Amino acid sequence: MSADSLKNLYKTLLSHARRFPQYSYRNYALRKIKEDFAAAKENMKTTEELDSFVKRETESLEQLKRMIKVQSLYYSESTKNVLEKEDK
């Protein structure tokens, strides 16, 4: 796995996490992705560990896509968080 493809995976995960309709889920997902990649950067020693991490994060991306789709079905303006209403 090249550095560019790992960087693209990171950017793709962040991009999808920003699509969460609910503020708390969106911020949690963004924070979790950043923390996971920071920890992986410090702890990855072998290519097997890197491959395992990439596989796990690719599966996370697919799960993230499904979660966003489900949440968007049930989200409405009335369920907005107080912080989101101030962002207008």
N, C-alpha and C positions, 0 to 999 in steps of 0.2 A: 504494500500500500504506500503510495507516494504521499509526500507532505501536502501536495496540492489537492489530492482527492480527500484527504483527512480534513483539510481546511474547508473544502466544499461541503462535506458532511456536516461540519460544525455550523456553517452558514445556513445550510438547509434546515437543520434542526431549529436554529434561532428564528428563521423566517416563519416556519410553521408554528412555533410557540407563540409568536406575536399575533397569530390569527385567532387565538382563544377569545371567545366573546366575553368571558368573565375575567375581571381584573385579577382576582386572587389566583385563579388557575394559571393565567398568563404569566404573572410575576413568579409564581412557584416554578413553572416549567423553564422559564428563562434562567432563573437562579440555579436550578438543578443541572441544566445543561452546562452552564459555565463552570460550576463546581466539579462536575464529572470530568470535563476535559482538562481542567487545571490539575486535578488529582492524577489523571492518566499521564499527563505530561511529566509529572514528577516521578511516577512509579513504574512506567513502562521500561522494562529492561530487555525483553526479547521480542522477536517478531511474532512469536506465538501469542504472547500477551497482547500485542498490538492487534493482531488478527481477531482475537477473542473480543477485544474492546470494540473494534469496528463492527463486528457481527452483532454484538449486543446493542450498540447505538443505532445500527440500521433497523433492527427490530423495534427499538424505541421510536424511531421515526414513523414506522408503519402504525404503531399503537397511537402515537400522537395524532396522526391523520384521522384515525377512527374516532378518537375522543373529541376532536374539534368538530367533526361532522355531527356527532350525537349531541354535543352541547349546543351547536347552532340550531338544532331542531327545537330546543326548549327555551332558548334565550329570547327575552323581549326587553324593550326599553325600561319597563317597570322593574326589572330585576337588576338594574345597574347598581353598582356600589356607589356609595356617597362620593368617593374620590373620583370616580369616573364622571359623575354629573358635574363636577367642578371644572373638568378639563375642556369644556365647551368653549 
